[in-house]
Amino acid sequence: MSEKKINNRERKYTLKEIAQWADITTSEVKIPDLQRGLVWKPRQMELLWDSMLRGFPVGSFILSDAADGTFFLMDGQQRYNAIARGFDDSMDNGVMLWLDIHPGEIKNSTRVFWVKSTTKAHPWGFKNNDDCSPLTSKERRDALVEFGMPSLNIYKNHFWLGETWPVEAGKPVPLHFFLLAPLDDEYSFAEYIHAKSAERGGLPYTDLNEDDLLLIREQFYPVFKELGSYTIQCDVLPRTVVERESEGKEATDEATPMEVLFNRLNTGGTRISQDDLNYSAIKAYWGKIKERNDLIAQRYVSPSKLVMLAFRLALTKMDVSKGLRNPLSVRQIRALANNPRAKAEIDLIYDRLEEIMSRIDSWLKVFDPDSHPDVNAMPAFIRTSIARNSPDVFLLLMYLADMDINGGKEINPAEVRAMALILHWFSQDKKNAAGTLFTYINESCDSCSLRMGLSECFSRNYILPIYSPAEMHQFIRVIQDPKWTPWIGNDYAPWCDFYSRMSTWDNNPTAQEMLLYAQRIFINTRFRLYDPAREDMWEEHNRPWDYDHIIPKNWITERGRRRGEYRDFCNHWVSRIGNIAAIPFEDNRSKGDRDAYSIYENNASELLFYPEFIDVSRAGKSLPDNPQESFSFAQLSLKRTFDIYGKCYELFSPIIQETCLTDRQIRRKLMIENLASTLSSSEIVFVARGGSLWRDYPIMRDADWTREWISVGVRQKGKYFVSFTWGCNDQDHLEVGIRKLPGTDISNDNSDLPEVDSSYWTGIGEWWYAEKDVPIDSTKETILIELDKLIELFDNE
């Protein structure tokens, strides 16, 4: 044991002692819950060990002393994790560290000792550079051959991390062999490493020859002998400071002074998120739920996100009149600890939380290789994305699942599934959309209530209007014209916003997830062990699939090449969902910009691939110069877009095919239809208005009556529209006046506008030329009088 105590403000520990801090029964240093789970990236771990082996200082830890003589780690969690990983001899704990005893000459590196890491996502290790760059696809494939596992898919087949090694290392040996070897003399040190290596026959590090053992004795033994006495200083934060910061001061809504201190201390490492701070506060008062919460979270989402959803569910149930509850602040969490009813409700939620989550999985038909192995099921990635990126939507699902478990409500799984995905993929305001649905289905979860809730969301512009594949086929027709785009002549189109959301690729998670759902058989088969609940797996270099442009993007957009006549035409399609496929990372990297389509040909059905793409690809970089091939490319991309969307629309159809209007939408519809039947003109127009670009849309179907604004009126002079408009957003709003004719832009020349009386606002806005509000209780007769006056002004000119 080292002499740990220097004075009451400092302590020192050896690396071996630090690695044993995880043993709560013997260690005097404890890892607080606030710090657990924060893990350094491979680069940070490798460089830290290089520094320590060279005897460099790596910074001090900060501890706080407790009344029982133990200490809490306040700062240094990531360094502690990296040290503990080095001593971990399980060889299957998600991360493994190695020492390359024959690294050779490596240029452009600051390292002396080549400690290498392997992980479950990168069992082949990383490049020999200080950035720990991922290996290329070919290098990964070659590594699998070297492992003797050429057909291994790390997301499909179980494997043991000890069966793999960092392939760029000259001769990798597990680091813990060196760290746990006796330091009495160089011979016992080397013999221990030799014996441990021999236990693992058939692997590179098992074949240690006499030259290797000599090297270990002469070069590495002195290093590890010195490392055995290497210590890291720990600065101790006196208990009096901790107590002063923890007590007697008013906490902010975000954090207690103690939690503020944690964040300040951790600014140099992986910063503690607000979710982690909240979870820390929850565990302080509800310690007994931690184990259960973390166990359930393993399949779904991070523990800190799951616990917040569970608490929000408990508070929602306590008072449904307040709607779906917002995320809690630290202050609110502390207040709940003194609320017996809240504590009881939270405990009750955790008694059936696993059943609640399983019920949601059942509704969504989530793929699980163990419990739900149907490869036609929804990829678990999408379920976790709802919980991770649409927490209000997932909270609504949890509320319905709890309601269903308690009984007394008729819940249609297909309709709930449709509702969840519509909100997740097509909401413009997920929080308010979920809250609105909650209001409508809280009392009754029947089909009509669910549809009315959606109608209200459409009316308030919380959700984009959704169209069937058949409707989309009618709207978009490609013609062989280099100037063609879907937008030409379609300023009056109802589907533009929706088409952009479901087809645009770049930075659009909706299109990405719809593609994954359409390819679900391929995803669930190839990547059945992919764990989307792990936060690190959302990083692109850890995700097992890549998104590939079937016709390479560079063929269309490459700089410096001649601009083909159909370049803009092709450019619309090259980054649309119809030209994208999710294929294994290694296949995409090997394909590159070449016309290599074996992965597509061998999995045509699962990837929704047409052989005609290969015919188009033969044009190569000359594609934008070829009118017929460009036209074929557009037709193929559009066809595949509709096929992808069609598979997703099957999820929506249970509640989209039929529309249930709310009471005020019904009143509005009756008023407008009555006005239209009375107006004596053949130029009557019904029009809806809304969406992110505030377009005018002709009313063509029942669902159009749910739009935010509905107008009826009479065309005048080819650019004016005498109309009545009723808005159904936060509150009803009725207007009459003269506005731009639907399908046209506002004209700055309104010199031919008839003069209206002073009760009207006049000017050139984005909508109106002349307008005034009318009372909500106006009758059809009073509105007709106003409209007839305006029509007469035009007739008298």
C-alpha positions in Angstrom: 0.0 0.0 0.0 1.2 3.5 -0.8 1.4 6.2 1.8 -1.9 7.8 0.9 -2.3 10.5 3.4 0.0 13.5 3.0 -2.1 16.0 4.9 -5.8 16.6 5.4 -6.1 18.2 2.0 -4.2 15.7 -0.2 -3.9 11.9 -0.7 -2.1 9.7 -3.2 -3.1 6.4 -4.7 -1.3 3.9 -6.9 -3.0 2.9 -10.2 -3.8 -0.5 -8.8 -5.5 1.1 -5.8 -7.5 3.4 -8.1 -8.6 0.4 -10.2 -10.1 -1.1 -7.0 -12.3 1.9 -6.2 -15.2 0.0 -7.8 -15.2 -2.5 -4.9 -17.6 -0.7 -2.6 -16.9 -3.3 0.2 -13.2 -2.6 0.6 -12.4 0.7 -1.1 -12.3 3.9 0.9 -13.1 5.9 -2.3 -16.6 5.6 -3.7 -17.9 6.5 -7.2 -21.0 8.6 -6.7 -24.0 7.8 -9.0 -23.7 11.3 -10.5 -20.3 10.2 -12.0 -21.1 6.6 -13.0 -21.4 5.7 -16.7 -19.2 8.5 -18.1 -16.7 6.8 -20.4 -13.7 8.2 -22.3 -13.3 7.6 -26.0 -10.6 5.1 -27.2 -8.2 8.0 -28.1 -8.4 9.4 -24.6 -7.8 6.0 -23.0 -4.9 5.1 -25.2 -3.1 8.4 -24.8 -3.6 8.4 -21.0 -1.9 5.1 -20.7 1.0 6.2 -22.9 1.4 9.2 -20.6 1.4 7.1 -17.4 3.8 4.5 -18.8 6.2 7.4 -19.6 5.9 8.7 -16.1 4.1 11.9 -17.1 1.6 13.4 -14.6 -2.0 13.1 -15.7 -3.6 15.6 -13.3 -5.1 15.1 -9.9 -8.4 13.7 -8.8 -10.7 15.7 -6.6 -12.3 13.8 -3.7 -14.7 14.9 -0.9 -14.4 13.4 2.5 -17.4 11.8 4.2 -18.3 11.6 7.9 -17.5 7.8 7.9 -13.9 8.3 6.8 -14.5 7.4 3.2 -14.3 9.7 0.2 -16.3 10.4 -2.9 -14.8 11.0 -6.3 -15.8 14.5 -7.4 -13.7 14.9 -10.5 -11.7 12.3 -12.6 -14.3 9.7 -13.5 -13.0 9.3 -17.1 -9.4 8.8 -16.0 -10.6 6.4 -13.3 -12.5 4.4 -15.9 -9.5 4.2 -18.2 -7.3 3.0 -15.4 -9.8 0.4 -14.3 -10.2 -0.9 -17.9 -6.5 -1.6 -17.9 -6.7 -3.9 -14.9 -9.9 -5.6 -16.0 -9.1 -9.2 -16.8 -12.6 -10.2 -17.9 -11.7 -9.7 -21.6 -15.4 -9.2 -22.4 -16.5 -6.0 -20.7 -17.2 -3.9 -23.8 -13.7 -2.4 -23.9 -10.3 -4.1 -23.8 -6.8 -2.5 -23.6 -3.7 -4.0 -25.2 0.0 -3.3 -25.3 1.8 -3.7 -28.6 5.2 -5.0 -27.8 6.4 -4.8 -31.5 4.8 -1.6 -32.9 7.5 -1.0 -35.4 8.3 2.5 -36.7 5.1 4.7 -36.7 5.5 8.1 -38.1 3.5 11.3 -37.2 2.7 10.1 -33.7 3.6 11.5 -30.3 3.4 8.1 -28.6 6.2 6.0 -27.1 4.0 3.1 -25.8 1.3 1.7 -28.1 -1.5 0.9 -25.8 -4.4 -0.1 -28.1 -8.1 -0.4 -27.4 -10.7 -2.7 -28.9 -14.5 -2.4 -28.3 -17.6 -4.3 -29.1 -18.3 -1.9 -32.0 -14.6 -2.0 -33.1 -13.2 -5.4 -32.1 -10.4 -4.9 -34.7 -9.1 -1.8 -33.0 -8.2 1.6 -34.5 -5.6 3.1 -36.7 -2.0 3.6 -35.5 -2.4 7.4 -35.1 -3.1 9.7 -32.2 -6.6 10.2 -33.4 -7.5 6.5 -33.2 -9.2 6.8 -36.6 -11.6 3.9 -37.5 -10.3 1.3 -39.9 -11.5 1.3 -43.5 -14.1 -1.2 -44.7 -11.5 -3.3 -46.4 -9.3 -3.3 -43.3 -12.3 -4.5 -41.3 -13.1 -7.3 -43.7 -9.4 -8.3 -43.7 -9.4 -8.3 -39.9 -12.3 -10.7 -39.8 -10.4 -13.1 -42.1 -7.4 -12.8 -39.8 -9.6 -13.6 -36.8 -10.8 -16.7 -38.6 -14.3 -15.3 -38.6 -14.8 -14.0 -42.2 -18.5 -14.3 -42.0 -18.8 -12.6 -38.6 -21.3 -9.8 -38.4 -20.7 -8.1 -35.1 -24.3 -6.9 -35.0 -25.7 -10.3 -36.0 -23.5 -12.9 -34.3 -22.4 -13.2 -30.7 -18.6 -13.1 -30.2 -16.2 -12.8 -27.3 -13.9 -9.7 -27.3 -11.0 -11.9 -26.2 -11.2 -13.7 -29.5 -10.2 -10.5 -31.4 -7.3 -8.1 -31.2 -6.1 -4.7 -32.6 -5.0 -5.9 -36.1 -2.7 -2.9 -36.7 -0.6 -3.9 -33.7 2.6 -5.8 -34.4 2.2 -8.2 -31.4 -0.6 -7.1 -29.1 -0.7 -8.5 -25.5 -3.6 -7.8 -23.1 -2.5 -4.8 -20.9 -3.8 -6.5 -17.8 -1.2 -9.3 -18.2 1.5 -6.7 -17.5 -0.4 -4.8 -14.8 -1.2 -7.9 -12.8 2.1 -9.6 -13.2 4.4 -9.8 -10.1 7.1 -7.2 -9.9 9.5 -9.2 -7.7 12.0 -9.6 -10.6 12.0 -9.5 -14.4 11.9 -13.3 -14.7 8.7 -13.9 -12.7 7.2 -10.9 -14.4 7.9 -12.3 -17.9 6.9 -15.8 -16.9 3.5 -14.7 -15.6 2.8 -13.0 -18.9 4.0 -16.0 -20.8 1.8 -18.3 -18.8 -1.3 -16.1 -19.1 -0.7 -15.9 -22.9 -0.4 -19.7 -23.2 -3.8 -20.1 -21.6 -5.3 -18.5 -24.6 -3.9 -20.8 -27.4 -4.3 -20.0 -31.0 -4.2 -16.2 -30.8 -1.3 -13.8 -31.7 -0.5 -12.9 -28.2 -0.2 -16.6 -27.2 2.9 -17.1 -29.3 5.5 -15.4 -27.2 9.0 -16.6 -28.2 12.3 -16.2 -26.5 13.0 -12.9 -28.2 9.6 -11.6 -27.0 10.3 -12.7 -23.4 13.7 -11.1 -23.5 12.1 -7.9 -24.7 9.6 -8.1 -21.9 12.3 -8.6 -19.3 14.7 -6.0 -20.5 12.4 -3.2 -21.8 9.0 -3.6 -20.3 9.7 -4.9 -16.8 11.6 -1.7 -15.8 8.7 0.4 -17.1 6.0 -1.6 -15.2 8.2 -1.8 -12.1 8.3 2.0 -12.0 4.6 2.1 -12.9 3.9 0.0 -9.8 4.9 3.0 -7.6 3.3 5.6 -9.9 0.8 7.5 -7.9 -1.9 10.1 -8.7 -2.5 12.9 -6.3 -6.0 13.4 -5.0 -7.0 16.8 -3.7 -9.6 16.5 -0.9 -12.4 19.0 -0.8 -13.2 19.3 2.9 -16.5 18.1 4.2 -17.2 21.5 5.6 -17.2 23.0 2.1 -19.5 20.3 0.8 -21.9 20.8 3.7 -21.8 24.5 3.3 -22.6 24.2 -0.4 -25.2 21.5 0.1 -27.1 23.1 2.9 -28.4 26.4 3.9 -28.5 27.9 0.4 -31.4 28.2 -2.0 -31.1 26.0 -5.0 -31.7 27.2 -8.5 -34.3 25.4 -10.6 -31.5 23.7 -12.5 -29.2 22.5 -9.8 -28.1 22.7 -6.2 -24.9 24.5 -5.4 -23.3 21.0 -5.0 -24.4 20.0 -8.5 -23.1 23.3 -9.8 -19.8 22.4 -8.3 -19.8 19.0 -10.0 -20.2 20.7 -13.4 -17.5 23.2 -12.7 -15.1 20.5 -11.7 -15.9 18.4 -14.8 -15.5 21.1 -17.4 -12.3 19.5 -18.6 -13.8 16.1 -19.2 -17.0 14.6 -20.3 -19.5 17.2 -19.1 -22.3 16.0 -16.9 -25.5 16.6 -18.8 -28.7 18.0 -17.3 -30.3 14.5 -17.6 -27.5 13.1 -15.5 -27.9 15.9 -12.9 -31.6 15.1 -12.7 -31.0 11.4 -12.4 -28.5 12.1 -9.6 -31.1 14.0 -7.7 -33.7 11.3 -8.3 -31.3 8.6 -7.1 -30.6 10.6 -3.9 -34.2 10.3 -2.9 -35.4 7.2 -4.7 -32.3 5.0 -4.4 -34.2 1.8 -4.5 -35.5 2.4 -8.1 -32.0 2.8 -9.6 -31.3 -0.9 -10.1 -34.7 -1.6 -11.6 -34.6 1.5 -13.8 -31.1 0.8 -15.1 -32.1 -2.8 -15.9 -35.2 -1.9 -17.9 -33.3 1.0 -19.6 -30.8 -1.4 -21.1 -33.3 -2.4 -23.8 -34.8 1.0 -24.5 -33.0 4.3 -23.8 -30.4 5.8 -21.4 -31.3 5.4 -17.7 -31.5 9.1 -17.2 -34.1 9.5 -20.0 -36.2 6.6 -18.9 -36.4 7.7 -15.3 -37.6 11.2 -16.4 -40.3 9.6 -18.5 -41.4 7.4 -15.6 -41.6 10.4 -13.2 -43.5 12.5 -15.8 -45.9 9.6 -16.2 -46.5 9.4 -12.4 -47.2 13.1 -12.1 -49.5 13.1 -15.2 -51.6 10.3 -13.5 -51.8 12.3 -10.3 -53.6 15.2 -12.0 -54.7 14.5 -15.5 -56.3 18.0 -15.7 -52.8 19.4 -16.1 -52.1 17.3 -19.2 -48.8 15.6 -20.0 -46.3 16.8 -17.4 -43.2 18.6 -18.5 -39.7 17.4 -17.6 -38.8 18.1 -14.0 -36.2 20.4 -12.7 -33.9 19.4 -9.8 -35.9 21.6 -7.5 -39.2 19.9 -8.4 -37.5 16.5 -7.9 -36.5 17.5 -4.4 -40.0 18.8 -3.6 -41.5 15.4 -4.7 -39.4 13.6 -2.2 -41.5 15.3 0.5 -44.8 14.4 -1.1 -46.0 11.0 0.1 -48.6 10.7 -2.6 -46.0 11.4 -5.3 -43.6 8.9 -3.9 -46.4 6.2 -3.7 -47.4 6.9 -7.4 -43.8 6.7 -8.5 -43.3 3.4 -6.7 -46.5 2.1 -8.3 -45.2 3.1 -11.8 -42.0 1.2 -11.2 -43.9 -1.8 -10.0 -45.2 -2.2 -13.6 -42.7 -0.2 -15.6 -41.4 -3.2 -17.4 -44.9 -4.3 -18.3 -45.6 -0.8 -19.6 -42.5 -0.8 -21.8 -43.4 -4.3 -23.1 -46.9 -3.2 -23.9 -45.5 -0.4 -26.0 -43.2 -2.8 -27.8 -46.1 -5.1 -28.5 -48.1 -2.2 -30.0 -45.3 -1.0 -32.1 -44.4 -4.6 -33.1 -40.7 -4.0 -32.2 -38.2 -6.6 -33.4 -36.3 -8.4 -30.6 -34.1 -11.3 -31.5 -35.0 -13.1 -28.3 -38.6 -12.3 -27.5 -40.0 -11.1 -30.9 -37.8 -12.6 -33.6 -40.1 -11.8 -36.6 -37.8 -10.0 -39.0 -40.8 -8.3 -40.5 -41.2 -6.3 -37.2 -40.3 -2.7 -36.6 -36.6 -2.2 -36.1 -35.8 -1.4 -32.5 -33.9 1.7 -33.6 -37.2 3.4 -34.4 -38.7 2.6 -31.0 -35.7 4.0 -29.3 -35.7 7.0 -31.5 -39.2 7.9 -30.4 -38.2 7.6 -26.7 -34.9 9.5 -27.3 -36.0 12.2 -29.8 -39.8 12.5 -29.2 -40.1 12.0 -25.4 -43.5 13.7 -25.3 -44.8 11.2 -27.8 -43.3 8.3 -25.9 -44.8 9.6 -22.7 -48.2 9.5 -24.3 -47.6 5.9 -25.3 -46.6 5.1 -21.7 -49.8 6.7 -20.4 -51.9 4.7 -22.8 -50.0 1.5 -21.9 -50.6 2.1 -18.2 -54.3 2.8 -19.0 -54.5 -0.4 -20.9 -52.9 -2.5 -18.2 -55.3 -1.1 -15.7 -58.2 -2.0 -18.0 -61.4 -0.2 -18.7 -60.4 1.3 -22.0 -60.7 0.0 -25.5 -57.3 0.6 -27.1 -56.7 -0.5 -30.7 -52.9 -1.3 -31.1 -52.9 -0.5 -34.8 -54.4 2.9 -34.2 -52.0 3.7 -31.4 -49.1 2.6 -33.5 -50.3 4.8 -36.4 -50.7 7.8 -34.0 -47.2 7.4 -32.5 -45.5 7.3 -35.9 -47.5 10.2 -37.3 -46.5 12.3 -34.3 -42.9 11.2 -34.4 -42.3 11.6 -38.1 -44.7 14.4 -39.2 -45.1 16.7 -36.2 -44.0 20.3 -36.5 -44.6 20.7 -32.7 -44.3 17.3 -31.0 -44.9 18.6 -27.5 -48.2 20.3 -28.3 -49.3 17.6 -30.7 -48.9 14.9 -28.0 -50.6 17.2 -25.5 -53.5 17.7 -27.8 -53.9 14.0 -28.4 -53.8 13.4 -24.7 -56.7 15.9 -24.2 -58.9 14.0 -26.7 -58.1 10.5 -25.7 -57.8 10.8 -21.9 -61.5 10.2 -21.2 -62.0 7.7 -24.1 -59.4 6.1 -26.3 -61.9 5.1 -29.0 -61.2 5.5 -32.7 -63.2 8.7 -33.1 -61.5 10.5 -30.2 -58.1 9.6 -31.6 -59.0 10.9 -35.1 -60.5 14.1 -33.7 -57.3 14.6 -31.7 -55.4 14.4 -35.0 -57.8 16.7 -36.7 -57.2 19.3 -34.0 -53.5 18.9 -34.5 -53.8 19.4 -38.2 -55.9 22.5 -37.6 -53.4 24.0 -35.3 -50.6 23.2 -37.7 -48.9 20.9 -35.2 -48.7 18.0 -37.8 -48.2 18.2 -41.5 -51.1 17.0 -43.6 -50.5 13.4 -44.7 -51.4 11.9 -48.1 -51.8 8.4 -49.4 -49.4 6.9 -52.1 -52.3 7.0 -54.5 -52.8 10.7 -53.9 -49.1 11.3 -54.3 -49.1 9.5 -57.6 -51.7 11.9 -58.9 -49.8 15.0 -57.7 -46.3 14.3 -59.0 -45.7 13.5 -62.6 -42.2 13.7 -64.1 -41.7 15.0 -67.6 -38.5 14.8 -69.7 -37.6 18.5 -69.5 -34.3 19.8 -68.0 -36.2 22.6 -66.3 -38.7 20.3 -64.6 -39.0 20.3 -60.8 -41.9 19.1 -58.7 -42.5 22.8 -57.7 -43.1 24.2 -61.1 -46.7 25.3 -61.3 -47.4 23.8 -57.9 -47.6 26.9 -55.7 -51.2 25.9 -55.2 -50.3 22.3 -54.3 -51.4 20.8 -51.0 -48.6 18.2 -50.8 -45.4 20.3 -51.1 -44.6 20.4 -47.4 -45.4 16.8 -46.9 -43.3 15.7 -50.0 -40.3 17.6 -48.6 -40.6 16.0 -45.2 -40.9 12.4 -46.5 -38.5 12.6 -49.4 -35.7 15.1 -48.7 -32.7 13.2 -47.4 -30.0 15.5 -45.9 -30.5 16.2 -42.1 -33.9 14.6 -42.2 -34.4 11.9 -39.6 -38.0 11.2 -40.8 -36.8 10.0 -44.2 -34.0 8.0 -42.6 -36.3 6.1 -40.3 -39.0 5.6 -43.0 -36.2 4.0 -45.1 -35.2 1.8 -42.2 -38.8 0.7 -41.7 -39.2 -0.1 -45.4 -36.0 -2.1 -45.3 -36.9 -3.7 -41.9 -36.3 -7.3 -43.1 -32.8 -6.4 -44.2 -32.0 -4.4 -41.0 -33.4 -7.0 -38.6 -31.6 -9.8 -40.4 -28.2 -8.2 -40.9 -28.0 -6.2 -37.6 -30.2 -8.2 -35.2 -27.8 -7.6 -32.3 -27.5 -3.8 -32.8 -28.3 -2.1 -29.5 -29.9 1.3 -30.1 -30.3 1.9 -26.4 -26.5 2.6 -26.1 -25.9 6.3 -26.6 -22.5 5.7 -28.2 -24.1 3.6 -30.9 -25.8 6.7 -32.4 -22.4 8.0 -33.5 -22.0 7.4 -37.2 -18.8 5.4 -37.0 -20.5 2.9 -34.6 -23.7 2.5 -36.5 -23.6 -0.7 -38.5 -25.2 0.6 -41.6 -24.3 3.5 -44.0 -26.7 5.4 -46.1 -25.6 4.9 -49.7 -26.6 6.9 -52.8 -27.6 4.2 -55.3 -26.6 6.5 -58.1 -23.5 8.2 -56.7 -24.0 11.8 -55.7 -20.6 12.9 -57.1 -21.7 11.9 -60.6 -24.2 14.7 -60.4 -22.7 17.3 -58.1 -18.9 16.9 -58.5 -17.2 20.3 -58.8 -15.0 21.2 -61.7 -16.8 19.1 -64.3 -18.9 20.3 -67.2 -22.4 21.2 -66.3 -24.7 18.8 -68.1 -28.0 20.0 -69.4 -29.9 17.7 -67.0 -27.7 18.3 -64.0 -30.3 20.3 -62.0 -33.0 17.8 -63.1 -30.9 14.9 -61.7 -29.8 16.9 -58.7 -33.4 16.9 -57.4 -33.4 13.1 -57.3 -29.9 12.2 -56.2 -30.4 13.1 -52.6 -34.1 12.1 -52.3 -35.1 9.0 -50.3 -35.7 7.1 -53.6 -32.0 7.1 -54.3 -30.8 6.1 -50.8 -30.4 2.7 -49.3 -29.2 1.6 -45.9 -26.4 -1.0 -46.5 -23.6 -2.4 -44.3 -20.9 0.1 -43.6 -18.2 -2.1 -45.2 -20.3 -2.6 -48.4 -20.9 1.1 -48.8 -17.2 2.0 -48.3 -16.1 -0.6 -50.8 -18.7 0.6 -53.3 -17.7 4.2 -53.1 -18.5 6.1 -56.3 -18.2 2.9 -58.5 -21.2 1.2 -60.2 -20.8 -1.8 -57.9 -24.2 -3.3 -57.1 -23.7 -6.8 -55.9 -25.1 -6.0 -52.4 -28.2 -4.6 -54.1 -28.6 -7.5 -56.6 -28.2 -10.1 -53.8 -30.8 -8.3 -51.6 -33.1 -6.7 -54.2 -36.4 -7.4 -52.5 -35.2 -6.3 -49.0 -33.5 -3.1 -50.4 -36.4 -2.2 -52.7 -33.9 -2.2 -55.6 -34.7 -2.3 -59.3 -32.2 -3.7 -61.8 -32.9 -0.7 -64.0 -30.7 1.4 -61.7 -27.8 -0.6 -63.1 -28.8 0.3 -66.6 -28.8 4.0 -65.6 -25.4 3.6 -63.8 -23.7 2.7 -67.0 -24.0 6.4 -68.0 -21.6 7.1 -65.1 -20.5 10.7 -64.7 -22.1 11.6 -68.1 -25.6 11.0 -66.7 -26.5 14.7 -66.6 -25.6 14.9 -70.3 -28.0 12.1 -71.2 -31.7 13.1 -71.4 -33.2 9.6 -71.6 -31.0 8.2 -68.8 -31.7 11.2 -66.6 -35.4 10.8 -67.2 -35.1 7.1 -66.4 -33.2 7.9 -63.2 -36.0 10.3 -62.1 -38.7 7.8 -62.8 -36.9 5.1 -60.9 -36.2 7.4 -57.9 -39.8 8.5 -57.8 -41.1 4.9 -58.1 -38.9 3.8 -55.3 -39.9 6.8 -53.2 -43.5 5.8 -53.5 -42.6 2.1 -52.7 -40.8 3.2 -49.5 -43.5 5.5 -48.4 -46.2 2.9 -49.3 -44.7 0.5 -46.8 -44.8 3.2 -44.1 -48.3 4.3 -45.1 -49.6 0.9 -44.2 -48.9 1.9 -40.6 -50.9 5.1 -40.9 -53.9 3.9 -42.8 -55.9 2.7 -39.8 -56.5 6.3 -38.7 -55.7 8.3 -41.8 -58.2 6.8 -44.2 -61.1 8.2 -42.3 -61.4 11.7 -40.9 -63.3 12.7 -37.7 -63.8 16.5 -37.5 -64.0 18.2 -34.1 -67.2 20.0 -33.2 -65.9 23.4 -34.2 -64.5 22.1 -37.5 -67.9 20.7 -38.2 -69.5 24.1 -37.5 -67.0 25.8 -39.7 -67.6 23.3 -42.5 -71.4 23.7 -42.3 -71.1 27.5 -42.3 -68.8 27.6 -45.4 -70.9 25.0 -47.3 -74.0 27.0 -46.6 -72.4 30.2 -47.7 -71.2 28.6 -50.9 -74.7 27.3 -51.7 -76.1 30.8 -51.3 -73.6 32.9 -53.2 -74.9 33.5 -56.7 -71.7 32.9 -58.7 -70.0 30.2 -60.7 -66.6 31.4 -59.6 -66.8 30.0 -56.1 -63.6 28.7 -54.6 -63.0 26.6 -51.4 -59.5 26.9 -50.1 -57.5 25.7 -47.1 -54.4 27.5 -45.9 -51.5 26.5 -43.7 -48.3 24.6 -43.5 -44.7 25.8 -42.9 -44.8 27.8 -46.2 -48.4 29.1 -45.7 -49.7 28.0 -49.1 -53.2 28.0 -50.3 -54.6 24.5 -51.0 -57.8 23.6 -52.9 -60.1 21.5 -50.7 -60.1 18.1 -52.4 -60.8 15.6 -49.6 -62.4 15.4 -46.1 -59.0 15.8 -44.4 -58.6 19.2 -46.0 -61.3 20.5 -43.8 -59.0 20.1 -40.8 -56.6 22.8 -42.0 -55.8 25.8 -39.9 -57.7 28.3 -42.2 -60.6 27.6 -44.5 -62.0 30.2 -47.0 -64.8 30.4 -49.4 -65.2 33.2 -51.9 -65.6 34.5 -55.4 -62.8 35.2 -57.9 -62.5 38.8 -59.1 -60.4 40.3 -61.9 -58.1 37.3 -62.1 -56.1 38.3 -59.0 -58.6 39.2 -56.2 -60.7 36.9 -54.0 -63.7 38.2 -52.1 -63.8 35.8 -49.3 -64.9 34.7 -45.8 -62.2 32.9 -43.8 -62.5 31.0 -40.5 -59.3 30.1 -38.6 -59.3 27.2 -36.1 -56.0 27.6 -34.3 -55.8 28.5 -30.6 -59.1 30.2 -30.9 -61.7 30.7 -33.6 -61.0 33.7 -35.8 -63.5 34.9 -38.5 -62.5 37.4 -41.2 -64.1 38.9 -44.4 -62.5 40.9 -47.1 -60.6 41.0 -50.4 -57.5 38.8 -50.5 -55.1 37.5 -53.2 -56.6 34.9 -55.5 -55.5 31.4 -54.3 -52.8 30.1 -56.5 -51.3 33.5 -57.2 -48.8 35.8 -55.4 -49.8 39.0 -53.7 -49.6 41.8 -56.2 -48.0 45.1 -55.3 -50.2 46.8 -57.8 -53.6 47.2 -56.2 -54.6 50.4 -58.1 -57.7 48.6 -59.5 -58.9 47.6 -56.0 -62.3 49.1 -55.4 -62.6 51.5 -52.5 -64.0 49.9 -49.4 -65.5 51.6 -46.3 -63.4 52.6 -43.3 -64.3 49.5 -41.3 -61.8 47.6 -43.4 -58.0 47.5 -43.0 -56.4 48.1 -46.4 -52.9 47.6 -47.7 -50.7 45.0 -49.3 -50.0 42.1 -46.9 -49.0 38.6 -47.7 -52.6 37.6 -47.8 -55.1 40.4 -47.6 -55.7 43.6 -49.5 -58.7 44.6 -47.4 -59.9 42.8 -44.3 -61.9 43.1 -41.1 -62.7 40.7 -38.3 -66.3 39.6 -37.7 -67.7 38.3 -34.4 -67.5 34.6 -33.7 -71.3 34.5 -33.3 -71.9 36.0 -36.7 -74.7 34.3 -38.7 -74.6 33.2 -42.3 -76.9 36.1 -43.2 -74.7 38.8 -41.7 -71.6 37.4 -43.4 -73.4 37.1 -46.8 -74.4 40.8 -46.5 -70.7 41.7 -46.1 -69.6 39.5 -49.0 -72.4 40.8 -51.3 -71.3 44.4 -50.6 -67.7 43.6 -51.7 -68.8 41.7 -54.8 -71.1 44.6 -55.7 -68.1 47.0 -55.6 -66.4 44.9 -58.3 -69.6 44.6 -60.3 -70.1 48.4 -60.3 -66.7 49.1 -61.8 
